[in-house]
Amino acid sequence: MGNTKAKLKLIPLGGMQEIGKNMFVIEYKNTIIVIDCGLMFPDEGMLGIDLVIPDISYLLKNREKVKGIILTHGHEDHIGALPYILRQMNIPIYGTKLTLGLVGNKLKEHTTLSDVTMITIKPKDIIKLGDFDIEFIKTNHSIADSVGLAIHTPIGVIVHTSDFKIDYQPVDGELIDLHRFAELGKKGVLVMMSDSTNVEREGHSMSESTMGNNFTELFSNAKQRILVATFASNIHRIQQVINASIQSGRKVAISGRSMVNVINVATELGYLNIPENVLLDIDNIDKYPPNKITIITTGSQGEAMSALTRMASANHRKVDIVPGDTVIISATPVPGNEKLVSRVINQLFKKGADVIYEALADVHVSGHAYQEELKLLQALVKPKFFIPVHGEYRHLIQHAQLAEKMGVDKNNIFVADNGTVMEFTRDTGRIAGTVMAGRVLVDGLGVGDVGNIVLRDRKHLSQDGLIVVVVTLSKESGLVVAGPDIISRGFVYVRESEDLMDQARAVIKEALDICEEKKITEWGTIKTYIKDNLKEFIYEKTKRNPMILPIIMEI
């Protein structure tokens, strides 16, 4: 098949050694395709940051080669960065009907992005982009319409499972196409990339449809209102909550903006089946007896502004939690959110609600494959080279070990980091360097303008506070006319520490006197003198290091 000298390059720009901001680049000669374009939520150290997205410097540098973005499914960690990336490069997007429905919804919020080309595909479709034929394969996941990919390249076939599980009884009856994975395996697969999220869990994940019976049982036992918190994107879960509500004679109200948006898109596209007269406006829930109401809400992760968190802390405009309410949290905390979730559970219990969560009952099943499912897919695909993806470092390592047990040669398994370039020919694979791949932080309307230095300053301010020193100098003589005045925030309360502040003023005056003696008139130098002397004095007296900002004015 043509020139064997050209190399196939695989480069993750996100989603490696972390869970979130998935983005994978596949390159051959003049063709680049991008798989997924996700975001990640900030960790505690990222003060004030709203979102984290991948760094696409590499794509911008090779802009003319990029033929399209292929989306595997509609979760935020796979589509969330699109509005930010599309502002920098307008490229066509390929995805299934529901995935593009959710993307369309996102892009509406970013009004500048009206001319994006979106091409709908379905499982079994094959599209040609440059040197690649990309085939879409049906998979199961915790969102409908997920696909895996087989990318047919001149060097060989790449199989990318994306996020998947093997569900023998999916809610919509659409089984994962194991047959196709097996056929590809028979013909020979060069590289396989597979989902590592649940590699630590033994056995087989439970079927999403088991949730139906669990809900029916919980609903028949609940005496009052039922509130179910889950991920807005988990349409099959929402469908089962609606079915259980209908069975127990309840009306359903929806709370939370993302939940309302997703349910509208999913109903419009035919992924949710809600009979007439079942949905109820949240404003009208008081017109019905409590045992006839189900509320589906966002906030299963304890996010600060989400509907459930606001209900738990009694500042939701429409819903108050009252004793006797049953609250079902149908989701597992994403790593890092455990504290937030348990805080919300505690608040709900304080309000007298019955709270049912994963530790107490089977109210959630995972959307990611456990060990036995990972092994099954590996056995069918039989890849020559293996790259574990979508997981923290420990997950990737354990998935690599699993692949080795399944017979992949140890030297053919690559545990990569974001930016690692993996190069393949038909027979060989190697790590061939790195490209720029970091985090771009989104804060309000600013994308990437908050960097490490700003974060360091925020951390400094949050831990040690701030002291502002204001000095007024005479323009003619250069002598101090007024001040020094000291303003402090988050350091000490000035009125209670007058002694300390008087001493500090004396220290600053001393520094100014030295400058005068040495005939120093350059403001930068004067500021440094003030800063250094004050810093030393404050540390000696309080063992703290506040941020010091000297301000000099001239009259």
Buried (B, 14 or more C-beta within 10 A) or exposed (E): EEEEEBBBBBBBBBBBBBBBBBBBBBBBBEBBBBBBBBBBBBEEEBBEBBBBBBBBBBBEEBEEBBBBBBBBBBBBBBBBBBBBBBEEEEBBBBBBBBBBBBBEBBBEEBEEBEEBEBEBBEBEBEBEBBBBBBBBBBBBBBBBBBBBBBBBBBBBBBBBBBBBBBBEEBBBEBBBBBEBBBEBBEEEBBBBBBBBBBBEBEEBBBBBBBBBEBBBEBBEEBEBBBBBBBBBBBBBBBBBBBBBBBEBEBBBBBBBEBBBBBBBBBBEBEBBEBEEEBBBEBEEBEEBEBBBBBBBBBBBBBBEEBBBBBBBBEEBEBBEBEEBBBBBBBBBBBEBBEEBBBBBBEBBBEBEBBBBBBEEEBBBBBBBBBBEBBBBBBEBBBBBBBBBBBBBEEBBBBBBBBBBEBEBEEEBBBBBBBBBBBBBBBEEBEEEEBBEBBBBBBBEEEBBEBEEEBBEBBEBBEEBBBBBBBBBBEEEEBEBEEBBBBEBEBBBEBEEBEEBBEBBBEBBBBBBEEBBEEEBEEEEEBBBBBBEBBBEBBEEBBEEBBBBBBBBEEE
